[in-house]
Amino acid sequence: MFLTYTQTMTRPRCITVVFMVAGLCLVLGDRISSQGSRGTRERSLYVSVVDSNGAPVPDLGPSDFLVKEDNVTREVLRVTPATDPMQVALLVDTSQAARDAIQHIRLALPPFVAELTKANAAGKKNEVAVFGVGERPTILAEYSTDAQQLQKGIDRVWSLNQSGMYLLDALIEVSQGLKKREAGRPVLIAIVTSGPEFSNRHHDQVMTPVKSIGAALYVMALWLKDLEGDDDVIVPMAPAPPFLKANTPYTEREFLKALAGPAKARAAFSNAPEAG
């Protein structure tokens, strides 16, 4: 979703706007050119709004949002569907602890990537890259809109013997890479298991580069274990999305059923044509 609002500048400066919606805080910077001492210009923010089931909320207008800068409320002029492509980094746990989950991850990634790289209503495609975070952060597939090229990276997703997970290091390095690419809509998606984290980093060291590029960060943490018989279970860890219960075991069938509704709603919302 795309928001446009006004702001009046009394002098050239760097503006930082904090916008919170649906539990996600976006911090964006704006460089103002030095053409004149006063002026009114429009700023734009990307936001996401979902309901309790994780489905996008449609038909929102300017009156549904509140934007403040330095505790001053700014007027929201327009709300339109976001059509600019995203730059999506998939960070996959390839440590030894992920061994039992690797087969499931490899099966799940191709349709997910195929959906991400479909052209939207404006004919634009998201860029996707695949990174392994076992032993050390490793590029498995460079950013591309070609699902076939990305499949080559997915084919390289294997657990590394005697390796640990370095997710925090990867988040920092990938964020720095997205900053160099001047990514307009960066998204970080981490798929991790219950193995130990070996990065020598603190959370504030990680979140600073993530926030500096205005990235959305999603983490799916899971582990698989045997129940009675041969069934595996998936247990989302907190904080879980609203349509899943944290620390609750799901069979594969139950897990896919829980994801089906939000996934269909998101796909329908993303591919819906804009009203003329």
Secondary structure, 3 states (H helix, E strand, C coil): CEEEEEEEECCCCEEEEEEEECCEEEEEEEECCCCCCCEEEEEEEECCCECCCCCECCCCCHHHCCEEECCEEECEEEEECCCCCCEEEEEECCCHHHHHHHHHHHHHHHHHHHHHCCCCCCCCCCEEEEEECECCCEEEEEEECCHHHHHHHHCCCCCCCCCCECHHHHHHHHHHHHHHCCCCCEEEEEEECCCCECCCCCHHHHHHHHHHCCCEEEEEECCCCECCCCCEEECCCCCCCCCCCCCCCEEHHHHHHHHHHHHHHHHHHHHCCCCC
